[in-house]
């Protein structure tokens, strides 16, 4: 695998084209490789205390947006991860199916269960 | 009305939140706020925002400047205005008593106010329901208050 060059370890360092020759390291070894998928990003956010899990069922019809908007009135509020979506008033079903979630996170979806 | 402390101790920026009842009202308020005795000295940035924007919340003010201000149309400059020997941007120092001001109209364009893009807001009933569940949802402290809600 080709070595990925570390451009910038710190977000406040400007991204310039030149990296000093002696500073060349593999990104993975430095621990600064970009997250490869959403699950990886979630783990990293959680590791730095920047993820809050909401386990209460929440409607994705306006309520989820309102909670996020309210929570983010605070500067540096953590990202919110909603574990359960309630059935919305219009009768549509939850977005949080294991199947779709697995697809989003690049894992193999669980076996499909025949509907009754 | 709010003078942000980060702007040289509230000296340099004045933000006014207003309703726009008639044509030309926002520029009228900007001009007055820039030149009343209590606001004229040194102040460099005079910003008008609509009533749905909290003038004391710099994030909301930046939002209004980004979504309701067209710099080519909505910024006027006053020159040779009353300033202070303390202004480091005027050089040589002899220049310092003579400053300038930017009057920034970050209100919805009054000429097309009926057609102006509607903003998103949290619906009042949704806010009240979420606020009542705030602790139950796992948050500490009182639910944040919002400046404006959709009725």
Interface residues (C-beta under 8 A of the other chain):
Chain A: X52 X53 X54 X55 X56 X58 X62 X63 X65 X66 X67 X69 X70 X71 X73 X74
Chain B: X122 X123 X126 X127 X129 X130 X131 X133 X134 X136 X137 X138 X139 X143 X144 X146
